[in-house]
Each structure stands twice: as C-alpha cells, then as structure tokens.
Amino acid sequence: MSSLPGVVASTISSPKGKELFSYLPSYYETSRVMQADMQSKGTEMDLLYQALDETLDQFFVRTATWGLDFWEQELGLETDRLKPVEQRRAVVESKLRGAGTFSGRLVANVAEAYAGGKVDVTFQPEAWSFTVSFVDTMGIPPNIDDLKRAIDELKPAHMAVEYEYRYLVWDDLDRKQVTWDELDAASLTWNELEVWA
C-alpha cells in the first residue's frame, strides 16, 4: 500500500484486467472507477480466454476431455464415461493410428497407444499367428480388453494373436542389488512385487 496521499492501491486481480489497465493513461492510476471497470472487463476476458483454450484442447486427442464424446462418435466407438479419461484417449488414439494396411508396425503403433510404452510384434507365419510383447509395461495394461478389441478389428480373421506380458524376474532383482530387508520394508504383495520397477 502506498503512503502517498491520493494514490490508490490497485485492486485489479484479473490478469487480463491488469493488462487492459496498463494501456490506459497514467492519470487513471488513482481512479477506483477505472480499476473496477478494468477488473470486471478483465474477469470476463479471462473467462473467454479460458473457454477458448479449453475448446482448443478438444481438437487434440491427448488433451481432449469433454470433446472425447465427439471423437468417439466420429470414429464409431462406444462412449463409456465410467472409464478414466486416459483410457478413453488411448482407445481414440489407437483407432486413429489403426488406419492402413495390416502390418507389425501398425499393430505396434496401436498397442503402444494403449500400453504407453514400447511394444514388439513378432509373426509366426507357419502358425498363422503373431505375438504382441509389452517391453516397457510391467504386468497387464489396465485397458487390455480395449486393446484386444482394437487388434481384433485390425487383424485378418485367419490370424491368431497372443499377448506376452512382462513381469519382474529374479535376474531383475539381482541387477537392482536389493536386499531381502529392503524388499521386506517395501511391504509389497506378490502381485505388486511382480510389476515393481
């Protein structure tokens, strides 16, 4: 608060209001009326810019929230609002990635959208099958059912698919050089230990 007589401390809390006020001539610095005017106009502009930013976010799958409904409708996907937003985004992204000729790269591209990590695809042509191996993801990805549905839509009907998950093995523990006391102190269940990184 200024100790100079006649000087009014700024009451503008709106970022856009402060910006608007900065464009005014300096003799308005002491005007409470102008400060109130810029505060109210700035607040409305803050809300407008926030709405514009939120709307822009809906045009990109990785930032969409309420716009996911439109993405799912456009791609012919079932909307399940009970699923976490990240899983819904993964379904939409994999559907977008899944266009083109069937190949290992296409399957990996779709699977990586769900797993959030590297995926290897190996083909066994003599058995008319292929295997999807999750390299970076420990355990079963949370939305594996969605992934299986997406790959079933992509693959030719005559091909079988197997999924290979990665779990913690003794060699991994040996490399970490973890003692039994440290493992015991972590208080992990067996299922938690299997995917402990």
TAJO-V758079 format. One record per pair of residues at least 12 apart in sequence whose ideal C-beta (glycine too) atoms are under 10 Angstrom apart, sorted by sequence separation. I is the first residue (numbers start at 1). GAP is how many residues later the second one is. D is the distance in whole Angstrom. If there is no record, write none. Layout:
i	gap	d
I	GAP	D
I	GAP	D
This chain:
i	gap	d
54	12	8
55	12	8
58	12	7
59	12	10
69	12	8
79	12	10
97	12	5
98	12	5
107	12	8
108	12	7
109	12	10
120	12	8
121	12	8
151	12	9
21	13	7
24	13	10
54	13	9
58	13	8
68	13	9
78	13	9
96	13	10
97	13	5
107	13	10
108	13	5
119	13	6
120	13	4
134	13	10
148	13	8
183	13	9
20	14	10
21	14	7
24	14	8
77	14	6
96	14	9
97	14	9
107	14	5
119	14	7
120	14	8
23	15	9
68	15	10
77	15	7
94	15	8
95	15	8
97	15	8
98	15	9
104	15	10
106	15	9
118	15	9
119	15	6
120	15	6
132	15	8
148	15	8
21	16	9
22	16	9
72	16	7
75	16	9
93	16	10
94	16	4
97	16	6
104	16	9
105	16	8
107	16	10
118	16	8
119	16	6
132	16	9
147	16	8
18	17	10
20	17	9
21	17	4
68	17	7
71	17	9
75	17	6
77	17	10
93	17	9
94	17	8
96	17	8
104	17	4
115	17	9
117	17	7
118	17	4
119	17	8
17	18	8
20	18	5
21	18	8
71	18	9
74	18	9
77	18	6
94	18	9
95	18	9
103	18	9
104	18	8
116	18	10
117	18	7
118	18	5
119	18	8
178	18	9
10	19	8
17	19	10
19	19	9
20	19	9
66	19	10
69	19	9
72	19	8
75	19	10
76	19	8
93	19	9
94	19	4
104	19	6
115	19	5
117	19	3
118	19	8
132	19	7
144	19	7
17	20	9
18	20	8
21	20	9
65	20	6
68	20	5
71	20	9
72	20	6
75	20	5
90	20	10
93	20	4
94	20	6
103	20	10
114	20	9
115	20	9
116	20	8
117	20	5
173	20	9
176	20	9
8	21	7
11	21	7
17	21	5
18	21	9
20	21	6
21	21	8
64	21	8
68	21	7
71	21	5
74	21	10
75	21	7
92	21	9
93	21	9
111	21	5
115	21	7
116	21	7
117	21	9
130	21	9
144	21	9
176	21	9
7	22	7
8	22	5
12	22	10
16	22	9
17	22	5
20	22	6
70	22	10
71	22	9
74	22	10
90	22	10
91	22	8
110	22	9
111	22	9
112	22	9
115	22	5
119	22	10
141	22	9
7	23	6
8	23	7
12	23	6
16	23	10
17	23	8
19	23	7
65	23	9
68	23	9
72	23	9
75	23	10
90	23	5
91	23	8
107	23	7
111	23	8
112	23	10
114	23	9
140	23	8
173	23	9
6	24	6
8	24	6
11	24	5
12	24	9
14	24	8
17	24	6
18	24	7
62	24	10
64	24	9
65	24	9
68	24	7
71	24	9
89	24	9
90	24	5
108	24	8
112	24	9
117	24	9
141	24	8
167	24	10
168	24	10
172	24	9
10	25	6
11	25	7
12	25	10
14	25	6
16	25	8
17	25	2
20	25	7
64	25	7
67	25	10
71	25	8
90	25	9
107	25	6
108	25	10
112	25	10
115	25	10
116	25	8
130	25	8
140	25	5
168	25	6
169	25	9
172	25	9
4	26	10
8	26	10
9	26	9
12	26	6
13	26	7
14	26	8
16	26	4
17	26	7
19	26	8
63	26	9
90	26	8
104	26	7
111	26	10
115	26	5
116	26	10
129	26	10
139	26	6
140	26	10
167	26	9
168	26	6
8	27	7
11	27	10
12	27	5
14	27	8
15	27	7
16	27	8
17	27	9
61	27	9
62	27	6
87	27	8
108	27	10
114	27	6
115	27	10
116	27	10
138	27	8
139	27	8
140	27	9
167	27	5
168	27	7
2	28	10
10	28	9
11	28	7
12	28	10
14	28	3
15	28	10
16	28	8
17	28	8
61	28	6
62	28	10
64	28	8
102	28	10
104	28	10
114	28	9
115	28	9
119	28	10
128	28	9
137	28	8
138	28	6
139	28	7
166	28	10
167	28	7
168	28	6
10	29	9
13	29	9
14	29	5
16	29	4
17	29	8
60	29	10
61	29	9
114	29	6
115	29	9
129	29	10
130	29	6
131	29	10
132	29	6
133	29	9
134	29	8
135	29	10
137	29	7
138	29	7
139	29	9
165	29	9
166	29	9
167	29	10
168	29	8
12	30	7
13	30	8
14	30	9
15	30	9
16	30	5
61	30	10
62	30	10
86	30	9
111	30	9
113	30	10
114	30	7
121	30	10
128	30	6
129	30	6
130	30	8
131	30	7
132	30	7
133	30	8
134	30	7
136	30	8
138	30	7
165	30	9
12	31	9
14	31	8
15	31	6
16	31	9
61	31	5
62	31	7
114	31	10
128	31	5
129	31	4
130	31	6
131	31	5
132	31	5
133	31	4
134	31	6
135	31	7
14	32	5
16	32	8
61	32	5
114	32	6
115	32	7
127	32	9
128	32	6
129	32	7
130	32	8
131	32	7
132	32	7
133	32	8
134	32	6
13	33	10
14	33	10
16	33	7
61	33	10
111	33	10
113	33	10
114	33	4
127	33	7
129	33	7
131	33	6
132	33	10
133	33	8
15	34	9
61	34	10
113	34	8
114	34	9
125	34	10
138	34	10
61	35	7
112	35	10
124	35	10
127	35	10
111	36	6
114	36	7
123	36	9
124	36	9
110	37	8
111	37	10
113	37	8
114	37	9
124	38	9
111	39	8
110	40	6
111	40	7
121	40	9
122	40	10
110	41	7
122	42	9
107	43	9
110	43	9
111	43	10
107	44	6
110	44	6
119	44	10
120	44	9
106	45	10
109	45	10
119	45	10
107	47	6
106	48	7
107	48	7
94	49	10
106	49	10
117	49	9
115	50	10
90	51	9
95	51	10
103	51	10
61	52	9
90	52	9
91	52	7
94	52	8
98	52	6
102	52	6
111	52	9
139	52	8
90	53	6
94	53	7
97	53	9
98	53	9
102	53	6
139	53	9
87	54	9
100	54	9
102	54	6
107	54	8
87	55	7
88	55	9
91	55	5
94	55	10
95	55	7
98	55	7
99	55	10
139	55	6
140	55	9
86	56	9
87	56	4
90	56	7
91	56	9
94	56	5
98	56	5
138	56	8
139	56	4
86	57	9
90	57	8
94	57	9
97	57	10
102	57	9
138	57	4
139	57	10
84	58	8
88	58	9
91	58	9
95	58	9
137	58	9
138	58	8
139	58	10
83	59	10
84	59	9
87	59	7
91	59	7
94	59	10
95	59	10
138	59	6
83	60	8
90	60	9
94	60	9
136	61	10
83	63	8
80	66	9
78	68	10
77	69	9
78	71	10
77	72	10
77	73	10
